[in-house]
Each structure stands twice: as C-alpha cells, then as structure tokens.
Amino acid sequence: MADNKTKATRASVTAFIHSIEDKQKRADARKVATMMRKATGKRAKMWGASIVGYGTYHYKYESGREGDFMITGFSPRRQALTVYILAGFGRFDTLMGKLGKYKTGKSCLYIKRLSDVDEKVLEKLIDASVRYMRENYETW
C-alpha cells in the first residue's frame, strides 16, 4: 500500500515563511499562521517542501489505507494562498456565505489575498474545522 507522499519534515517553518518573496503573501501567511496556532494550540511543522501544517490526525479508509496528516495548514502558492480545511466545506455553509471572495477544491480554500475575505470569518472556519477533526479523528 502506498504511503502518503506529504509528510512532516524537520525543515524550518520560520525560514520558509521568511523566504516568501512577495511582501503581502508573506504578511498574509503570518496572519494565517497565527490563526492556526491559536485554533490548534500546536506549533507549526513543514509538511513536504511548501505546506505549513498544525497538529496531526490519523485517518483510515475503508480500503484499509491509513496514515497521519496535519489537522489544518496552509501553503502560499503562486496563484493563491491555499488554506487546508480538512473537514471539508459542506458543514460550514453559513460561514462560507460570509467569508468573501474565494474558490474551493475538496479540502482546499483558495484565497488570492487575505484582504479578499473576512478574517474573523476565516478564523471561525479554521476553528470549526479543527474542532470537527478533533471530534471525529484521533488527533495529537
């Protein structure tokens, strides 16, 4: 059975955030990092080369595949700041309606710049997702 390709590393989160060339993306990343630290109570870890993650949960699929992944995280990609809401978005319709300008994938929230969304609503979304993950998975 294949392992999860994205794993926690020992790379420096501070160095990674500091290396973000675009000044506004760097500032946005720092704000989201603060929100996630507050929501999880966990220190950030690098997951792969470009994802900053917080906390860990254990998943197990019906197929038997299982592994560990971050509870929440973000990546300052070229096109958008990607925020990982591992609980998905369907259960958060009210918050999503108040968030602002964004796009989504399965568990990815794509934000061009933090000023496009209501930061307080984003913080509530992150908190709600973390709470859901802790209620439904083994976390640490």
C-alpha positions as CSV (number, residue, x, y, z in Angstrom):
1,M,0.0,0.0,0.0
2,A,1.4,3.4,-0.9
3,D,2.5,5.9,1.8
4,N,1.2,9.4,1.9
5,K,3.7,11.5,-0.1
6,T,3.3,14.6,2.0
7,K,4.9,14.1,5.4
8,A,6.0,16.3,8.3
9,T,9.6,17.3,8.0
10,R,12.2,19.0,10.2
11,A,12.6,22.0,7.9
12,S,12.2,25.4,9.5
13,V,8.8,27.0,9.2
14,T,10.3,30.4,10.1
15,A,12.8,30.2,7.3
16,F,10.1,29.0,4.8
17,I,7.8,31.9,5.7
18,H,10.7,34.4,5.6
19,S,11.6,33.1,2.1
20,I,8.2,34.1,0.6
21,E,9.3,36.8,-1.9
22,D,6.0,38.7,-2.2
23,K,5.7,41.0,0.9
24,Q,1.9,40.8,1.0
25,K,1.8,37.0,0.7
26,R,4.4,36.8,3.5
27,A,2.3,39.1,5.7
28,D,-0.9,37.0,4.9
29,A,1.0,33.8,5.7
30,R,2.0,35.1,9.1
31,K,-1.6,36.1,9.9
32,V,-3.0,32.7,8.9
33,A,-0.2,31.0,10.9
34,T,-1.3,32.9,13.9
35,M,-4.9,31.9,13.4
36,M,-3.9,28.2,13.0
37,R,-1.6,28.2,16.1
38,K,-4.4,29.7,18.1
39,A,-7.0,27.2,16.8
40,T,-4.8,24.1,17.4
41,G,-2.6,25.1,20.2
42,K,0.2,23.4,18.2
43,R,3.5,24.6,16.8
44,A,3.8,24.6,13.0
45,K,5.7,22.0,11.1
46,M,6.6,21.8,7.5
47,W,4.7,19.1,5.5
48,G,6.7,18.5,2.4
49,A,8.6,21.4,1.0
50,S,5.8,24.0,0.9
51,I,3.0,23.3,3.3
52,V,2.8,24.7,6.9
53,G,0.8,22.3,9.0
54,Y,-0.6,22.2,12.5
55,G,-1.4,19.2,14.6
56,T,-1.8,15.7,13.4
57,Y,-4.7,13.3,12.9
58,H,-4.8,9.6,12.0
59,Y,-7.1,8.5,9.1
60,K,-8.2,5.1,8.0
61,Y,-10.1,4.5,4.8
62,E,-12.5,1.5,4.1
63,S,-9.9,0.2,1.7
64,G,-7.5,-0.3,4.6
65,R,-5.2,2.5,3.7
66,E,-4.3,4.6,6.7
67,G,-1.8,7.3,7.7
68,D,-1.2,10.6,9.5
69,F,-1.7,14.1,8.2
70,M,-2.0,17.6,9.5
71,I,-5.3,18.8,11.1
72,T,-5.1,22.1,9.3
73,G,-2.5,24.1,7.3
74,F,-1.7,26.4,4.5
75,S,0.6,27.0,1.6
76,P,1.4,30.3,0.0
77,R,1.2,29.2,-3.6
78,R,1.9,31.5,-6.6
79,Q,-1.7,31.7,-7.7
80,A,-3.4,31.9,-4.3
81,L,-2.9,31.3,-0.6
82,T,-4.2,27.7,-0.1
83,V,-5.8,27.0,3.3
84,Y,-6.4,23.4,4.1
85,I,-9.8,22.8,5.8
86,L,-9.6,19.0,6.2
87,A,-13.1,18.8,7.5
88,G,-14.4,19.9,4.0
89,F,-16.8,22.8,3.4
90,G,-20.3,21.2,3.3
91,R,-20.9,21.5,7.0
92,F,-19.9,25.2,7.1
93,D,-22.3,26.7,4.6
94,T,-23.2,29.7,6.9
95,L,-19.6,30.6,7.4
96,M,-18.7,30.1,3.7
97,G,-21.6,32.5,2.8
98,K,-20.0,35.2,4.9
99,L,-16.4,34.6,4.0
100,G,-15.9,36.8,0.9
101,K,-14.1,36.1,-2.3
102,Y,-12.6,32.6,-2.6
103,K,-12.6,29.3,-4.6
104,T,-12.6,25.8,-3.2
105,G,-11.4,22.3,-4.0
106,K,-12.2,19.2,-1.9
107,S,-10.5,20.5,1.2
108,C,-8.6,23.5,-0.2
109,L,-9.7,27.1,0.2
110,Y,-8.0,29.3,-2.4
111,I,-7.7,33.0,-1.5
112,K,-5.9,35.4,-3.7
113,R,-5.1,37.8,-0.8
114,L,-6.3,37.8,2.8
115,S,-8.0,41.2,2.2
116,D,-10.5,39.4,-0.1
117,V,-12.1,37.6,2.9
118,D,-13.4,38.5,6.3
119,E,-10.5,37.5,8.6
120,K,-12.8,36.9,11.6
121,V,-15.0,34.5,9.5
122,L,-11.8,32.7,8.3
123,E,-10.7,32.3,11.9
124,K,-14.1,30.9,12.8
125,L,-13.9,28.5,9.8
126,I,-10.4,27.2,10.9
127,D,-11.6,26.8,14.5
128,A,-14.7,24.9,13.4
129,S,-12.7,22.6,11.1
130,V,-10.2,21.9,13.9
131,R,-13.0,21.1,16.3
132,Y,-14.6,18.8,13.8
133,M,-11.3,16.9,13.2
134,R,-10.7,16.5,17.0
135,E,-14.2,15.2,17.5
136,N,-14.1,12.7,14.7
137,Y,-10.4,11.5,14.5
138,E,-7.6,10.5,16.7
139,T,-5.5,13.7,17.0
140,W,-2.4,15.0,18.6
